[in-house]
Amino acid sequence: MTNKPNFLVTFPNPNPERDYTIIHTAPEFTSLCPVTGQPDFATIILEYIPDKICVELKSYKFYLQSFRNDGIYFEAVTNRILNDLVKVCKPRYMKITAKFNTRGGIFSEIIAEQRRKKLKKKFV
């Protein structure tokens, strides 16, 4: 697999003083089943509260498209997307919901999320 975070471009959060939620829905995600090699189709929903930076949409689209030839399990790709985006954006909160199309009569929805860890205060 390529170093996918290189695809991701960011820009400064126009309102870093405020918590607000950004939701991007990408209904055309594809990857490959690592067992059969058949395509898997999903809708990927990115929901996050930015801190200092936001992800730029065109780069995010190309990033998601970069998985189309990767053989990867649903759970692995969902967590990989979250890890890559958290690494690049360093958000206050981020959640990825991956809604995969029915396969073999089973619908799979994988949800992964990350919250910023609170700093412990030191008392002197």
C-alpha positions in Angstrom: 0.0 0.0 0.0 1.2 3.5 -0.7 1.7 6.1 1.9 -1.9 7.4 1.6 -1.7 10.5 3.9 0.4 12.2 1.2 -2.9 12.5 -0.7 -4.5 14.6 2.0 -4.3 18.4 1.8 -5.5 20.6 4.7 -6.4 24.2 5.2 -6.7 26.4 8.3 -9.9 26.1 10.3 -11.7 29.4 9.8 -13.2 29.3 13.3 -10.8 27.4 15.7 -12.2 29.1 18.7 -15.6 27.2 18.3 -16.6 23.6 18.3 -18.6 22.8 15.1 -19.2 19.6 13.2 -18.2 18.9 9.6 -19.8 15.9 7.9 -18.7 14.6 4.5 -20.5 11.7 2.8 -18.8 9.8 0.0 -21.2 7.3 -1.5 -18.8 5.8 -4.1 -16.1 4.2 -2.0 -14.6 0.9 -3.4 -12.0 -1.5 -2.3 -11.4 -5.2 -2.9 -12.3 -8.2 -0.8 -8.9 -9.7 0.2 -10.4 -13.3 0.0 -12.3 -13.2 -3.3 -10.7 -10.2 -5.1 -14.2 -9.0 -5.8 -15.1 -5.2 -5.4 -16.6 -4.0 -2.2 -18.8 -0.9 -2.3 -19.5 1.5 0.6 -20.7 4.9 1.7 -18.1 6.5 3.9 -19.3 9.2 6.3 -16.6 11.4 7.8 -17.8 13.4 10.8 -15.4 15.5 12.8 -14.8 18.6 15.0 -11.7 20.3 13.7 -9.1 21.9 15.8 -6.6 24.0 13.8 -7.0 22.5 10.4 -9.7 20.9 8.1 -9.3 18.4 5.3 -9.7 19.7 1.7 -12.4 17.8 -0.2 -10.7 17.1 -3.5 -7.7 15.5 -1.8 -10.1 13.5 0.4 -11.9 12.2 -2.6 -8.6 11.2 -4.3 -7.5 9.6 -1.0 -10.6 7.5 -0.8 -10.2 6.5 -4.5 -6.7 5.2 -3.7 -8.2 2.2 -2.0 -10.0 0.9 -5.1 -7.3 -1.7 -5.9 -6.4 -2.6 -2.3 -7.4 -6.0 -0.9 -8.5 -5.0 2.7 -11.2 -6.1 5.2 -14.0 -3.7 6.1 -12.8 -3.3 9.6 -9.2 -2.7 8.5 -10.0 0.0 5.9 -12.4 1.8 8.2 -9.8 2.1 10.9 -7.0 2.9 8.4 -9.1 5.9 7.1 -9.6 7.1 10.7 -6.0 6.7 11.6 -4.8 8.5 8.5 -7.2 11.4 8.9 -6.5 11.8 12.6 -2.7 11.8 11.9 -3.1 14.6 9.3 -5.9 16.7 10.8 -5.4 16.3 14.6 -9.1 16.9 15.2 -10.9 17.4 18.5 -13.2 14.5 17.6 -13.5 12.3 14.5 -15.8 9.4 13.5 -15.8 7.3 10.4 -18.9 5.3 9.5 -18.5 2.8 6.6 -21.8 1.4 5.3 -20.8 -1.5 3.0 -23.3 -2.8 0.5 -24.9 -6.2 1.1 -22.7 -9.2 0.4 -24.0 -12.7 0.9 -27.2 -11.3 2.4 -25.3 -9.4 5.1 -25.1 -5.7 5.4 -22.0 -4.4 7.3 -21.6 -1.1 9.0 -18.3 -0.3 10.7 -18.0 2.7 13.0 -14.6 3.9 14.3 -14.1 7.1 16.4 -11.4 9.0 18.1 -11.6 11.7 20.8 -8.8 13.9 21.8 -7.4 12.7 25.2 -7.8 15.3 27.9 -4.6 16.5 29.5 -4.1 15.8 33.2 -3.6 18.9 35.2 -0.6 19.0 37.5 -1.1 20.5 40.9 1.9 22.2 42.4 
